Amino acid sequence: MVEEQVLPVRGMGEDGLADSLPQMSQTDVMRLLLSEDDERSQEEPEVAASIGEQMLHMDIPLLPKSVRTRIRDVCSRVSSRNAIIVGGGIGHLSAWLFDLWCPEGVEDGDQSENRPGTLTIIEPGGRFGVIIDRLIRRYQSDSWARVVSMNWQEVFAESKSSIASNIALPESALDSLLKMPVDLIVIDLPEEERIEAAISAFELVSPGGLVLVLEPTVPTGDVGDVGEGGPTPAQSKVQSFNQWIELVKMVNQTHTLGFAELSGGSLVALLKSQ
């Protein structure tokens, strides 16, 4: 259960995503954030559909459509200063969000719905990064969106180091790899990387900020004891899932947690307290 509290109402530019929502309990905030937008089309955007076909030919797993559409719906409801997509791939989920933020006929997304001030797409694969850069230019978004060809944990470590070494400065004044403060992080990574990324993303996101991630699957079966050679892949999955459980417990106790049960899995929203 999410503890019933009332969120303050202030300007989005001052204190984070939670402030852009109506005054209501945290439970109601999560229900609103994660609900389906019945007035929005559930059809795959044209550019995203083309990318999805390429992924199928390349045997690259796709985030379930139900999850992609719900992430799009959530992002349409929040006003972010600085947003991050962790795991750009060849731009499938990014294309969904660009279609939201840069609708056809709107130059550079200036009048688009809750477009973030900046968007950073983290994709360590250099070739994939080039594809995403083309996608950014396809949507004429290079003035506010960019791709960083680095591993997420490297980006996280560098960002935390920058914050720690400039503790006297406000986050908005930091000269760091990421524009600060970060108030929206969407994670689109393979399951074996997803939990570690969610933990670090929640640490990095600013108070009032939101992390969206697909819940990992529950390990099944007896994996035995860890031997001298280290954990097996099955044992590593159990250890990783235990870390996920600890994250969920921590967020539920001191922050706000929400789940959307979808046909392709559960989308989880982690909202950091002010």
C-alpha positions in Angstrom: 0.0 0.0 0.0 1.1 3.6 -0.7 1.0 5.8 2.3 -1.7 8.5 2.0 -0.2 12.0 1.9 -1.1 15.2 0.1 1.4 16.6 -2.4 2.1 20.3 -2.4 1.1 22.4 -5.4 3.9 24.6 -6.7 5.3 25.4 -10.1 7.0 22.7 -12.2 10.1 24.8 -12.7 10.9 24.9 -9.0 10.4 21.5 -7.4 9.9 18.6 -9.7 7.3 16.5 -11.5 5.1 15.9 -8.6 4.4 19.6 -8.4 2.9 19.7 -11.9 0.1 17.3 -10.8 -3.1 18.4 -9.1 -3.2 18.4 -5.3 -4.2 14.9 -4.2 -3.0 11.9 -2.2 0.0 10.0 -3.4 -2.2 7.0 -4.2 -4.4 9.1 -6.4 -1.3 10.6 -8.1 0.0 7.2 -9.1 -3.4 6.1 -10.3 -3.6 9.2 -12.5 -0.1 8.9 -13.7 -0.3 5.2 -14.7 -3.8 5.1 -16.1 -4.5 4.6 -19.8 -5.3 7.6 -21.9 -8.6 6.5 -23.6 -8.5 9.5 -26.0 -5.1 8.7 -27.4 -4.5 6.4 -30.3 -3.0 3.0 -29.4 -1.7 2.5 -32.9 2.1 2.3 -33.5 3.4 5.6 -34.9 4.7 5.3 -38.4 8.4 5.8 -37.7 8.2 3.5 -34.6 6.5 0.8 -36.6 9.3 0.9 -39.2 11.9 0.6 -36.4 10.0 -2.2 -34.8 10.2 -4.2 -38.1 13.9 -3.6 -38.3 14.3 -4.9 -34.7 12.4 -8.1 -35.6 14.7 -8.7 -38.6 17.7 -8.1 -36.3 16.3 -10.4 -33.5 16.3 -7.5 -31.0 13.7 -7.9 -28.3 11.0 -5.3 -28.3 9.5 -3.7 -25.2 5.8 -5.0 -25.2 3.5 -2.6 -27.0 1.2 -2.3 -24.0 4.2 -1.0 -22.0 5.3 1.4 -24.8 1.9 2.9 -25.1 1.5 3.3 -21.3 5.0 4.9 -21.0 3.8 7.3 -23.7 0.6 8.0 -21.8 2.6 8.7 -18.5 5.0 11.0 -20.3 2.2 13.0 -21.7 1.0 13.8 -18.2 4.3 15.1 -16.7 6.3 18.2 -17.4 10.0 17.4 -17.2 12.9 19.8 -17.2 15.5 17.2 -18.0 14.6 13.7 -19.1 16.7 10.5 -19.8 16.0 7.4 -21.8 18.4 4.6 -20.6 18.9 2.1 -23.3 18.2 3.8 -26.6 18.7 0.7 -28.8 17.9 1.7 -32.4 15.3 4.2 -31.2 12.1 2.3 -30.9 10.8 3.7 -27.6 12.4 7.1 -28.5 10.3 7.2 -31.7 7.1 6.7 -29.6 8.1 9.6 -27.4 9.2 11.9 -30.2 5.9 11.3 -31.8 4.3 12.5 -28.6 6.6 15.5 -28.1 7.1 16.5 -31.7 3.7 16.0 -33.5 3.6 16.4 -37.2 3.3 20.0 -38.3 4.8 21.4 -35.1 8.2 22.9 -35.8 10.9 21.7 -33.3 8.2 20.6 -30.9 7.8 24.1 -29.5 4.0 23.6 -29.0 4.1 19.9 -28.2 2.6 18.3 -25.2 4.8 18.4 -22.1 8.0 18.2 -24.1 11.0 18.1 -21.7 13.5 20.9 -21.7 16.3 18.5 -22.6 16.3 14.8 -23.5 19.4 12.6 -23.2 19.3 9.1 -24.7 21.9 6.8 -23.3 23.1 4.1 -25.8 26.6 2.6 -25.5 26.5 1.0 -29.0 28.2 3.5 -31.4 26.3 2.2 -34.5 23.0 2.4 -32.6 23.9 5.9 -31.4 24.3 7.0 -35.0 20.8 5.7 -35.8 19.4 7.5 -32.8 21.1 10.7 -33.9 19.4 10.4 -37.3 16.1 9.9 -35.5 16.6 13.1 -33.5 17.3 15.0 -36.7 14.3 13.3 -38.4 12.1 14.9 -35.7 14.1 18.2 -35.9 14.9 17.9 -32.2 18.6 18.4 -32.1 18.2 21.7 -30.2 17.0 19.9 -27.1 17.7 16.1 -27.6 21.0 14.2 -27.9 22.4 10.8 -27.7 25.3 9.9 -25.3 27.3 6.8 -26.5 28.3 5.5 -23.0 27.2 2.7 -20.6 24.5 3.9 -18.2 26.6 3.0 -15.1 29.5 5.1 -16.4 27.2 8.0 -17.0 25.7 7.6 -13.5 29.1 7.4 -11.8 30.4 10.5 -13.6 27.2 12.4 -12.8 27.3 11.4 -9.1 31.0 12.4 -9.0 30.2 15.8 -10.5 27.5 16.4 -7.9 29.7 15.3 -5.0 32.7 17.5 -6.1 30.5 20.6 -6.5 28.2 20.2 -3.5 28.1 23.9 -2.9 26.6 24.6 -6.3 22.9 24.2 -7.2 22.4 21.2 -9.5 21.3 23.5 -12.4 24.7 25.2 -12.3 26.8 21.9 -12.6 29.0 21.4 -15.6 28.2 17.7 -15.9 27.6 15.1 -18.6 23.9 15.3 -17.8 21.8 18.4 -17.5 20.7 18.7 -13.9 18.5 18.2 -12.1 17.1 15.1 -13.8 13.4 14.6 -13.1 12.3 11.9 -15.5 14.2 8.6 -16.3 12.7 5.9 -18.5 14.6 2.6 -18.5 14.5 0.3 -21.6 17.2 -2.3 -21.0 17.4 -6.1 -21.1 16.2 -7.7 -17.9 19.7 -8.6 -16.7 20.7 -4.9 -16.7 17.3 -3.4 -15.7 17.4 -3.7 -11.9 20.9 -2.2 -11.4 19.9 0.6 -13.7 16.7 1.2 -11.8 18.6 1.4 -8.5 21.1 4.0 -9.8 18.4 5.9 -11.7 16.4 6.4 -8.5 19.5 7.6 -6.7 20.2 10.1 -9.4 16.7 11.5 -10.0 15.8 14.7 -8.2 13.2 15.0 -5.5 9.8 15.1 -7.1 11.3 13.1 -10.1 10.0 9.9 -11.6 11.6 6.6 -12.8 9.7 4.3 -15.1 10.8 0.7 -15.5 9.3 -2.7 -16.5 9.1 -5.0 -13.5 11.6 -8.0 -13.8 10.2 -11.5 -14.0 10.2 -13.5 -10.8 12.8 -16.3 -10.7 11.5 -19.8 -10.4 12.9 -23.2 -9.5 15.7 -24.2 -7.1 19.0 -22.6 -8.2 21.1 -24.3 -5.5 24.0 -22.8 -3.5 26.7 -20.5 -4.9 29.9 -22.5 -5.5 33.5 -21.6 -5.5 33.3 -20.6 -9.1 30.8 -17.9 -8.3 27.1 -17.7 -9.0 25.5 -19.3 -12.0 23.3 -17.2 -14.3 20.2 -18.5 -12.5 21.7 -17.6 -9.1 22.7 -14.2 -10.4 19.1 -13.6 -11.5 17.9 -14.5 -8.0 20.4 -12.1 -6.4 19.5 -9.3 -8.7 15.8 -9.9 -8.1 16.4 -9.7 -4.3 18.0 -6.2 -5.0 14.8 -5.3 -6.8 12.7 -6.3 -3.8 14.8 -4.2 -1.5 14.4 -1.2 -3.9 10.6 -1.6 -3.9 10.5 -1.9 -0.1 12.6 1.3 0.3 10.6 3.3 -2.2 7.3 2.1 -0.7 8.4 3.1 2.8 9.8 6.6 2.2 8.7 7.6 -1.3 5.9 6.6 -3.7 5.4 3.5 -5.7 2.9 2.5 -8.4 2.2 -0.5 -10.6 0.3 -0.7 -13.9 -0.6 -4.3 -14.7 -0.4 -4.7 -18.5 -0.7 -7.5 -20.9 3.1 -7.4 -21.5 4.1 -7.1 -17.9 3.9 -4.5 -15.1 5.1 -1.0 -15.6 6.5 0.4 -12.3 6.7 4.1 -11.4 9.1 5.2 -8.7 8.3 8.7 -7.5 10.9 10.3 -5.2 9.6 12.4 -2.3 10.2 16.1 -2.1 
